[in-house]
Amino acid sequence: MKPILSIAFVTITLFSAAQCDPIPIFANDTTHAVCFEEVANTRRIYTNNIPDHAYGPFAGPNNIQGQDFEYNMCLYPTLNSVSTPLTEDTTSQGCGGGIVFGISHQGVLYSPFARLYWVNPNTQQENLDFEIEAEYTLTMDLNGGHVNNLSRYHYHNVPIDYLTNDLGIDGNSHSPLLGYAADGFPIYYKYLYTDPMDAFSGITGFQSDYELLVGTRPGDGITAPNGVYDGTYIQDYQQIPNQSELDECGGRYGVTPEYPDGTYYYVLTDNWPYIPRCLKGLFIDNSFKIGPNCPASTATLDCSTESTMKIEILKDEIGLNFFPNPTQNILQVEVKEQYKERITAISIYNTKGKQAVLAGSYKESIDVTHLVSGIYFVQINFGDDQVTKKLIIK
């Protein structure tokens, strides 16, 4: 991929299958510098955390300073049966300060969670059940960015000025790839194919399925907040399932220009939560976790596979076949005999990434009579390898 150059800044943005050299990136403390590389089954990103678009001004004394960051994620991510919230893990003694959602193609973090809570005015005790929405409280620049007390720039909202004025995104075509979530799945802006599996179905602007609650908070204004639901707190919002084609983590399964065979992906939207607040992937590397004493990255081990075969080759190698497809009753799963014992899970997901069926090992026949008509995706795990194919339920 060609470097992305900015008129306003001297930039270094590299996407390379070969190894990156982090030395010039970390030595650059004034202009944008980032490099993405693919090593075995891991995507690695080196960045100085300076964007290649306009930023600021910022409230307070903090301003952007160059940083030395390395992030790691799996090159072939796997969906989990449950989602992982970005919020703080209060049971952790160390690395539990929350999770960074992902990283943009510029090397700037999508990091919407901020450790801000309702505080009892009498005792100054925090109520961890009421998280203050950073976008509502902190001062963001024209690209939804903010600088923390360590001079680290990061997004709490969509970098809308950059997307519309620099990249020219206007809804006439599918969103470009805007980075990767911490679990390895890609990130796009709201303009997507109308039909998730048809690249010729036109473009639709999608929104999340969250909206403000109506009425007044039940708190007493001392131990918990009162007042009308106005978006000050994350708990002011509720999800309205099926109001949007996006799931609770702002994602769906479908084809994109970069993934013509289909993938689960996340979507930045113009309504809350703007940047998703949970992750659907199975593995989230320590490099995306917040807090003191976070362990070193374990991506090299966690993303490793017994086989280095690409997914397309793997499908042919194992002789994977589903039939009938479409179906409405029983799905037959066929693989070569020597691979049956290696299957660790068979999952069926809908287009919103919600798991509808889970089998813990190989099953020749799967009952799908309870599934409503539509497009689904069957994911088969072979140890750390996985294969995903589209399934249609009539």
C-alpha atoms as one frame of an Amber mdcrd trajectory, in Angstrom:
protein
   0.000   0.000   0.000   1.308   3.478  -0.801   2.206   5.848   2.013  -0.561
   8.233   3.080   0.741  11.795   2.825  -0.741  14.883   4.444  -0.465  18.358
   2.951  -0.378  19.917   6.410   2.203  17.647   8.004   5.345  15.755   7.107
   4.123  12.205   7.590   5.420   8.675   7.602   2.654   6.092   7.257   3.782
   2.660   6.124   1.910  -0.619   5.689   4.365  -3.413   5.197   4.424  -7.184
   5.124   8.148  -6.820   5.828   9.463  -5.761   9.207   9.157  -2.143  10.328
  12.036  -0.158  11.741  10.711   1.519  14.906  13.847   3.593  15.498  13.018
   6.522  13.143   9.376   6.416  14.257  10.228   6.722  17.939  12.935   9.320
  17.205  10.347  11.583  15.553   8.668  13.691  18.245   7.178  16.397  16.034
   5.441  14.906  12.968   3.234  11.927  12.188   5.025   8.566  11.962   3.565
   5.048  12.052   4.245   1.619  10.552   2.078  -1.515  10.344   3.714  -4.892
   9.792   2.563  -8.496   9.604   4.728 -11.015  11.434   3.559 -14.628  11.249
  -0.053 -14.411  12.462   0.339 -11.074  14.258  -0.254  -7.492  13.128   2.170
  -5.133  14.851   1.943  -1.339  14.895   4.686   1.136  15.808   3.526   4.738
  16.271   4.590   8.059  17.764   0.893   8.876  18.340   0.935  12.165  16.369
  -1.932  12.467  13.833  -1.543  13.592  10.240  -4.568  15.886  10.445  -5.385
  19.178  12.139  -5.706  18.973  15.907  -6.301  21.234  18.902  -6.708  23.642
  20.504  -6.977  21.843  23.833  -8.306  23.078  27.140  -5.741  23.092  29.929
  -1.954  23.014  29.849  -1.448  19.699  28.021  -0.415  19.489  24.383   0.623
  16.682  22.070   4.037  15.151  22.579   5.551  12.280  20.628   5.157   8.858
  22.219   6.835   5.469  21.705   4.067   2.892  21.328   3.934  -0.666  20.030
   0.593  -2.483  19.684  -0.125  -6.090  18.727  -3.208  -7.978  17.567  -4.069
 -11.211  15.795  -3.964 -11.118  12.022  -6.818 -13.655  11.829  -9.143 -12.731
  14.715 -11.817 -15.029  16.102 -15.240 -14.060  17.438 -15.973 -14.818  21.071
 -19.310 -16.041  22.426 -19.480 -13.031  24.780 -18.452  -9.396  24.418 -15.757
  -7.621  26.458 -16.566  -4.114  27.777 -13.919  -1.396  27.600 -14.644  -0.242
  31.126 -12.440  -0.577  34.179 -12.100  -3.957  35.860 -12.441  -2.976  39.506
 -11.479  -6.471  40.660  -8.017  -6.228  39.106  -5.042  -5.320  41.266  -2.963
  -4.073  38.359  -3.739  -3.934  34.677  -7.474  -3.226  35.041  -7.859   0.424
  34.077  -9.907  -0.311  30.979  -9.245  -1.268  27.371  -8.370   0.866  24.360
 -10.909   0.127  21.621  -8.429   0.155  18.757  -5.945   2.060  16.663  -6.516
   4.185  13.572  -4.595   3.772  10.342  -2.664   6.871  11.426  -1.513   5.238
  14.647  -3.816   7.291  16.887  -5.837   5.401  19.491  -9.619   5.092  19.497
  -9.965   5.259  23.274 -13.457   6.405  24.335 -13.378   5.141  27.928 -12.252
   7.641  30.561 -11.997   6.874  34.243 -14.611   9.415  35.319 -17.409   8.590
  37.766 -20.113  10.225  39.826 -18.540  11.535  43.045 -20.450  11.851  46.316
 -20.206  15.596  47.152 -20.078  14.864  50.876 -17.601  11.988  51.056 -15.834
  12.340  47.670 -16.415   8.612  47.184 -16.810   7.458  43.587 -19.907   5.557
  42.510 -18.530   3.151  39.925 -22.026   2.355  38.667 -22.235   5.763  36.970
 -19.501   6.382  34.388 -19.250   9.926  33.093 -19.280  10.146  29.293 -15.974
  11.762  28.299 -17.431  13.304  25.142 -19.979  15.154  27.274 -17.475  16.325
  29.898 -14.031  16.823  28.332 -13.134  19.380  25.673 -12.526  17.705  22.303
 -10.950  19.256  19.235 -12.429  19.337  15.733 -11.504  15.666  15.274 -12.959
  14.353  18.510  -9.508  14.192  20.056  -8.229  14.957  23.516  -4.819  15.077
  25.211  -4.453  13.452  28.618  -2.063  14.442  31.401   0.671  12.342  29.756
   0.355  14.412  26.542  -1.115  11.443  24.663  -3.583  12.357  21.940  -6.502
   9.960  21.425 -10.024   9.920  19.999 -13.154   9.991  22.153 -15.312  10.709
  19.112 -15.172  10.248  15.351 -12.415  12.325  13.635 -15.089  13.898  11.478
 -13.109  16.839  10.065 -10.397  14.469   8.882 -12.881  11.990   7.407 -14.953
  14.531   5.528 -12.467  17.237   4.570  -9.175  15.339   4.260 -10.402  11.929
   3.073 -13.482  13.261   1.286 -15.860  10.643   2.689 -19.335  11.672   1.531
 -21.455   8.526   1.419 -21.078   7.895  -2.297 -18.873   4.869  -1.735 -18.012
   2.389   0.992 -15.989   3.745   3.881 -12.240   3.236   3.646 -10.524   1.073
   6.226  -9.888   3.320   9.251  -7.840   1.019  11.443  -8.204  -2.091  13.558
  -9.864  -2.830  16.875  -7.825  -4.283  19.725  -9.155  -7.759  18.892  -7.913
  -7.526  15.288 -11.182  -6.882  13.448 -11.261  -3.907  11.016 -12.905  -0.520
  11.638 -14.972   1.537   9.179 -17.070   4.709   9.213 -20.866   4.576   8.891
 -21.124   4.387   5.075 -21.436   0.681   4.258 -22.969  -1.659   1.699 -26.743
  -1.683   2.156 -26.827  -5.475   1.945 -23.940  -6.707   4.108 -23.085  -9.492
   1.646 -23.596  -7.594  -1.641 -20.962  -5.097  -2.781 -23.354  -3.901  -5.527
 -26.316  -3.173  -3.257 -25.658   0.556  -2.839 -24.442   2.563   0.146 -26.354
   3.313   3.352 -25.364   5.480   6.307 -25.773   3.393   9.469 -26.341   4.462
  13.079 -25.890   2.618  16.353 -28.965   1.218  18.117 -28.491   3.240  21.309
 -30.656   6.160  22.430 -31.143   8.307  25.521 -33.457   7.083  28.229 -36.541
   9.211  28.808 -37.310  10.756  32.189 -35.273  11.394  35.308 -32.512   9.412
  36.969 -33.607   7.750  40.227 -30.566   8.900  42.220 -30.646  11.209  45.244
 -27.958  13.584  43.985 -25.654  12.489  46.814 -24.851   8.783  46.485 -25.972
   8.644  42.843 -26.784  11.238  40.191 -30.265  12.662  39.722 -31.623  14.949
  37.002 -32.872  14.184  33.519 -31.135  11.688  31.255 -29.013  14.023  29.135
 -25.997  11.926  28.166 -23.719  12.939  31.019 -23.384   9.284  32.004 -22.957
   6.165  29.908 -25.863   4.741  31.889 -28.102   7.468  30.394 -28.246   5.394
  27.199 -30.058   2.194  26.396 -29.706  -0.210  23.512 -32.769  -0.786  21.361
 -32.079  -4.212  19.809 -32.847  -4.536  16.093 -33.205  -0.761  15.704 -29.976
  -0.877  13.724 -28.192  -3.597  11.767 -25.225  -3.004  14.065 -24.907  -5.068
  17.234 -24.292  -3.870  20.794 -20.597  -3.443  20.001 -21.299  -1.449  16.845
 -20.384  -4.290  14.515 -21.783  -6.594  11.882 -20.614  -9.332   9.525 -20.313
  -8.571   5.834 -18.112  -7.970   2.814 -15.972  -4.851   2.464 -13.536  -3.660
  -0.215 -10.642  -5.074   1.825 -12.474  -8.278   2.799 -14.452  -9.389  -0.281
 -15.131 -12.818   1.291 -16.641 -11.253   4.410 -15.509 -10.465   7.943 -16.878
  -9.159  11.198 -16.110  -5.437  11.446 -16.803  -2.416  13.658 -18.437   0.852
  12.648 -17.858   4.413  13.846 -21.162   6.317  13.914 -22.420   9.883  14.337
 -24.639   8.975  17.283 -23.680   7.626  20.702 -21.480   5.753  21.419 -19.617
   7.143  18.351 -16.767   4.707  19.013 -17.978   1.251  20.173 -17.739   0.436
  23.878 -17.144  -3.305  23.727 -15.205  -5.880  21.719 -16.416  -9.152  20.205
 -13.062 -10.806  19.537 -11.653 -13.694  21.512  -8.148 -12.332  22.098  -7.264
  -8.802  23.288  -3.561  -8.201  23.719  -2.048  -6.605  26.824  -0.723  -3.750
  24.671  -4.298  -2.391  24.466  -4.973  -2.596  28.213  -4.749   0.387  30.540
  -3.218   0.507  33.973  -0.035   0.058  35.969   1.932  -3.164  35.789   0.344
  -4.382  32.550   2.237  -7.476  31.345   4.169  -7.498  28.108   2.425  -8.432
  24.877   1.673 -12.121  24.448   0.387 -11.818  20.882   3.203 -13.874  19.378
   2.100 -16.855  21.458  -1.663 -16.208  21.535  -1.969 -15.588  17.798   0.288
 -18.462  16.772  -1.164 -21.403  14.878  -0.086 -24.961  14.276  -0.491 -24.308
  10.588   0.613 -21.231   8.678  -1.798 -21.945   5.836  -3.945 -19.065   4.657
  -7.669 -19.450   5.241  -8.412 -20.075   1.570  -5.867 -22.894   1.447  -7.142
 -24.280   4.742 -10.673 -24.621   3.359  -9.409 -26.819   0.531  -7.026 -28.748
   2.766  -9.684 -29.856   5.257 -12.324 -30.489   2.591 -14.884 -28.298   4.344
 -18.403 -28.450   2.941 -21.844 -27.418   4.266 -25.029 -28.748   2.745 -27.738
 -28.066   1.964 -27.102 -24.351   1.642 -29.660 -22.723   1.771 -31.302 -24.873
   4.416 -34.144 -24.626   6.903 -33.868 -27.769   9.021 -30.585 -29.646   9.346
 -27.121 -28.463   8.307 -24.670 -31.205   7.368 -21.001 -30.454   8.063 -18.439
 -32.396   6.086 -14.655 -32.414   6.628 -11.931 -34.928   5.946 -11.750 -37.677
   8.514  -8.298 -36.744   9.837  -9.496 -33.239  10.754 -12.631 -34.141  12.706
 -10.844 -34.653  16.019  -9.049 -31.323  15.629 -12.286 -29.334  15.561 -12.634
 -27.492  18.877 -15.824 -25.539  18.127 -18.483 -24.943  15.491 -20.320 -21.620
  15.866 -23.094 -20.033  13.821 -23.389 -16.232  13.940 -25.945 -13.853  12.487
 -24.878 -10.749  10.543 -24.715  -8.746  13.780 -22.122 -11.092  15.212 -24.490
 -12.685  17.720 -23.813 -16.358  18.337 -26.901 -18.436  17.517 -25.444 -21.962
  17.702 -22.392 -23.369  19.474 -21.039 -26.913  19.320 -17.955 -27.724  21.363
 -16.612 -30.303  18.921 -17.284 -31.779  15.505 -20.939 -32.495  14.733 -21.971
 -34.017  11.446 -25.533 -32.662  11.714 -26.622 -29.363  13.286 -30.257 -28.511
  13.935 -31.031 -24.983  12.675 -34.827 -25.135  12.715 -34.957 -22.494  15.465
 -33.105 -19.900  13.381 -35.106 -17.232  11.557 -34.607 -16.771   7.824 -31.555
 -14.771   6.833 -27.806 -14.785   6.316 -25.562 -16.493   8.865 -21.887 -17.396
   9.130 -20.526 -20.737  10.253 -17.149 -20.536  11.988 -15.173 -23.719  12.566
 -12.165 -23.650  14.884  -9.272 -26.089  14.437  -7.212 -25.351  17.522  -6.027
 -21.799  16.800  -7.025 -21.912  13.113 -10.481 -20.978  11.932 -12.568 -21.117
   8.766 -15.727 -19.093   8.157 -18.329 -19.651   5.426 -21.663 -18.044   4.645
 -24.893 -19.925   5.357 -28.414 -19.020   4.236 -31.417 -20.079   6.320 -34.655
 -20.207   4.309
